[in-house]
């Protein structure tokens, strides 16, 4: 009979957030698969847990996943942990979950910390509908292209960002998305935890003169619902053509103008083709 894979959420800063159930799960598992064994061993030592560790991360997910699967199919139980937060969320653990599902291995999640949800809860922005985007690309062109695709997204958006990329990301967000509300949640659950509620433009200016410190979660307000066309179809086509001259793909230019103006995407696209 196959064993079981447990997804054990770990603290994102404060060790007191590790639940008794999570501790028991690690104690009862046959072995633990960790993103970085050097990080996980500190957690295990703190809770006096002695279990064999194997490495499972972005760069060995294919080979390590197969090895873990063989052990699970033989009847062993495995607890999967990341350095911080919930496994399989913006994490290579999703591949291992899929592999288990395809091979009839039961997967059970042991809930706990998730930085995205923690930030959303304190953001002060709408929480009923939201989208998690994780890390944007480090490549400026790819990052701006993705932000352009999100420009009409009406749900609250959640992003992760590293301090060395924060300035560039805020600058691009302010330019591509416009000046929207944002909550910058820094060092969540840690000693210097801070949430700053401001706008993208104000945040971009602030960090031009102040050094970003710590890991950030950015919670960005969604696009406002258009109240009807703000311009004629001809004016919309002219704006599409201007976006095209700036290097934007036709479908992306049409999407952006339609989201900004309330004009029909299909009508804009057809008219732009004829222009």
C-alpha positions, -999 to +999 in steps of 0.1 A: +000+000+000+013+035-009+024+059+017+013+095+019+028+129+011+023+157+036+026+193+026+038+210+058+036+248+060+066+263+079+069+297+096+077+327+074+096+344+103+082+337+137+088+301+149+058+304+173+035+302+142+045+265+137+015+245+148+015+214+171-001+194+142+028+204+119+053+193+146+036+159+150+035+154+112+072+159+109+079+137+139+057+109+124+070+111+089+095+085+076+116+112+060+114+149+052+120+165+017+133+200+021+140+229-003+172+237+016+183+211+041+206+237+058+176+259+065+152+231+075+176+215+100+175+247+121+137+244+123+139+207+131+166+213+158+144+240+174+116+215+178+139+186+186+128+166+155+152+140+143+143+127+109+162+118+077+164+148+052+164+147+014+168+176-009+140+186-032+142+220-050+140+239-083+171+224-098+167+187-089+129+184-090+127+159-118+152+133-104+145+139-068+107+137-074+110+103-089+132+091-060+106+104-035+078+088-055+095+054-054+097+056-016+061+067-013+049+038-035+068+014-012+047+026+017+068+053+033+054+087+043+071+120+034+067+155+047+075+182+022+087+216+035+100+248+020+123+273+035+093+294+046+056+292+038+033+267+022+048+240-001+035+239-037+025+275-038+047+293-063+071+264-055+085+233-072+064+212-048+035+215-072+053+191-095+056+165-067+019+169-059+011+163-096+033+133-097+017+118-066-018+125-080-009+107-113+004+077-093-024+073-068-004+086-038-026+105-013-015+141-006-026+160+025-019+196+033-010+207+069-020+243+068+000+272+082+017+303+071+014+318+036+030+353+030+005+362+003-026+357+024-010+373+054-002+404+034-036+405+018-053+404+052-035+435+064-034+454+031-067+473+036-075+465-001-105+444-012-100+407-003-132+391-017-115+386-051-078+385-057-051+370-079-016+358-069+011+366-094+042+356-074+075+371-086+076+391-118+104+385-143+138+401-136+139+409-173+124+444-178+108+438-211+091+406-198+081+423-166+065+452-184+047+429-208+032+409-179+021+441-162+005+453-194-015+421-195-026+428-160-035+464-165-072+456-168-073+431-140-101+442-116-092+419-087-066+428-060-032+416-072-005+401-049+032+400-059+064+388-041+095+410-046+131+409-034+147+441-021+172+444-050+144+444-076+119+465-057+128+499-072+125+487-108+093+469-101+076+498-085+087+521-113+073+498-139+041+493-120+035+530-116+041+536-153+022+506-167-006+502-143-010+539-133-011+554-098-030+528-078-033+520-041-006+496-029+003+480+004+040+472+008+043+445+034+078+440+046+094+413+067+061+397+077+059+381+112+096+391+118+111+417+142+110+446+117+076+438+102+060+468+085+030+475+063+030+508+043-003+518+026+003+543-002+002+546-040+025+531-066+038+565-077+044+576-041+061+543-033+083+546-064+095+581-054+101+570-018+124+542-027+144+563-051+158+579-019+154+550+006+171+516+006+147+487+003+153+462+032+139+427+037+115+406+016+084+423+003+048+413-006+031+439-027-007+441-027-019+462-056-054+475-061-073+462-092-084+483-121-115+504-117-145+493-137-149+515-168-181+536-167-186+533-204-166+544-235-146+576-228-137+580-265-149+572-299-139+540-318-118+561-341-100+577-312-095+542-297-080+529-329-056+559-330-045+550-295-040+513-305-018+524-334+002+546-311+008+517-288+018+496-318+044+523-328+059+520-293+065+483-299+035+467-283+019+437-300-015+444-317-035+421-294-018+436-263-024+471-275-061+463-282-065+447-248-049+477-230-070+503-248-102+483-244-095+479-207-087+516-203-117+530-223-145+504-222-145+500-259-151+466-274-120+445-280-134+429-311-145+462-326-111+478-318-092+448-333-112+447-365-110+485-369-072+485-362-067+458-389-085+480-414-066+511-404 
